[in-house]
Amino acid sequence: MDYFANLVASGLIFGSLYGLIAIGFAVIYKTTGVVNFAQGEVMMFVLYFSWMVGTFVAAPLWLLLLIAIVVGGAFGALLERVFIRPMIGQSQFSIIMTTVGVAIVLRGLVPIFWGVESEPIDAPLKSQLYEFGPVMMLGDQIFALALFVAISAAAWAFFRFSRVGVAMRAAAHDETAALLMGINVRRLQGLSWMIASAVSGVAGVCYALIVARAPDMWQIGFQAFPAAILGGLDSPLGSAFGAVVVGIAASLSEGYIGYGLKEISGFVIIIAVLMVRPYGLFGEKELERV
Amino acid sequence: MRTGHAVETYGRLLALTTNPITWAWAGALVAALVALPWAVSGHLLVVSTTVLIATVGVVGLNVLTGTTGLISLGQSGFLAIGGYACGLLIRDLSLPTELAVPLAGLITGTLSLLIGVPSLRLKGLYLAITTLAASLIVIHIILYAEPLTGGPFGLRIPDVSFLGLRIADGRGMYYIALIVAVLTVVFVNNLMRSRSGRAWIALRDHDIAAKSMGIDLVRYKLLSFFVSSSIVGVAGALMALQLRFITADVFGLFLSIEALAMLLVGGVGSVAGAILGAAFIVLLPEIARGLLALVGWTGETGSAHVFEIRAVVTGVLIIVMLRIEPDGLIGIWRRTKRYWLQWPLSV
């Protein structure tokens, strides 16, 4: 039982990392209908860049987090402006492939600029050990989990209550009608990229805190895919929930069945789920007319 | 002056081309490719072989993604199945290579139906992610089914011969790849003009409309999966024969993305475009190296980060092509051709 509880806890922690990325997927998809295949790479780039800035000003953790949010927002706006906006009107395949192109460029640039060695963040949080019954958790893990819960709640509240969030939902639902109601759809789409990249920046800091920074940390973007799909790509809170499920399933399957299953258990789950519900667990079914 | 097509009989509609000049040029191209091993050797011959193998793979992918419109991110998984099937048939069952390569294709095609069945309910993005998931699962199984595949220790393929051509010999391997590539291109070009080819194009353009015109979606989607993956499986088998030592790492995710990049750069939906794209992307590092040497830059960064620079160049190229030339290289070629055919009346 102790083993089980610890596996669930470690799944929860990795699930929260997947979840932060998955929220990024969902925010962009909900507003623009584009899946950003570069989400993991954006996370990596934002983290490396803010790390560089953070080392320069000798920033403590809270400042590093703030820097990551600012850098992430700016970088997201830049990506949207330079790569995505000129592609509006092209087929979805072209836009997705543009994000794939961005992904491989970023993946190549990081080791060229910052080298291939992995480095952990030195924060006082790391050394503190907390016990919850049979479960042991480190301070940094609890910190990541708390951030994840806070950001999920904030994302839900943003789309539910704020004026901008409601406008984003309107734009996603019917772009033309939203335009006629005086909503600046282009600006909202840019904003969604900023939000998603800022959340990715937070995810990057959490990842570096729990594991380390490394030029292959983009792979967590792939782990977050099944999470976002499972919850339904157009639902940020659903994606967060999907991430928790995928994280726990990954941890349990590796703990009980076999080594290496962690990477693929999420994908096995979504193949099964998509067979039954082709739009994810919480996604809205799209109707198509001839 | 050549004019547009005015096809009067069904037979002429099915013909590969009604223009004898096209045949002459195609013949000249094949003759040049046959003569190539006398002109180049060593590294360039290996690269040429890779171009031919990539051509087979991308022409296969084009059937699924370009013609039928089902986006697949699972190319590397299908290549892996083909490569391992071919290698195991040769090593463990000692089948002749002439039999093992087509069988590897058939095995890949049959296994692809397992992914094809869920695809019937999924579209676009969800399908792309399902194929991605399938390829990750395939690689995982290969890596952990150690008694069969050798797992992380890889699979070594003995030096066998194919129609009397030895695979360890650079020239022999080149001709094997050439034969398969020519057969594939002729086969797929013919298929595109058949009932199936037109059905695929119809269901790519609008599947509900195609269904109401009497096209059986289930049948043609699965057929497209089968044909495409069989060809990709053959490409995987050729990769295995060329490398003669394969591990799961050979078939990484980057391979799937590179294959889609070839398709996009060449021009989606066209066999000629697929060939151009495959040649362009494979030759790109060679071209880049030549250009850098020309300006006398062989800096330290260049040699230490060869793979990263290659990835960056591929990525930039995908973005640039999508932005300025969505029709790909074949689009440039078609426009140029039309311009000069109608010159001086062209605009």
Interface residues (C-beta under 8 A of the other chain):
Chain A: V35 F83 P86 M87 Q90 Q92 F93 S94 I96 M97 T98 V100 G101 V102 A103 I104 V105 R107 G108 L109 P111 I112 F222 F225 P226 I229 L233 G258 G260 L261 E263 I264 F267 V268 I270 I271 L274 M275 P278 Y279 E288 V290
Chain B: I71 P118 R121 L122 K123 G124 L125 Y126 A128 I129 T130 L132 A133 A134 L136 I137 H140 L143 Y144 H206 I208 A209 S212 L253 F254 I257 L260 A261 L264 V268 T301 H305 F307 E308 I309 R310 A311 V312 T314 G315 V316 L317 I318 I319 L322 R323 P326
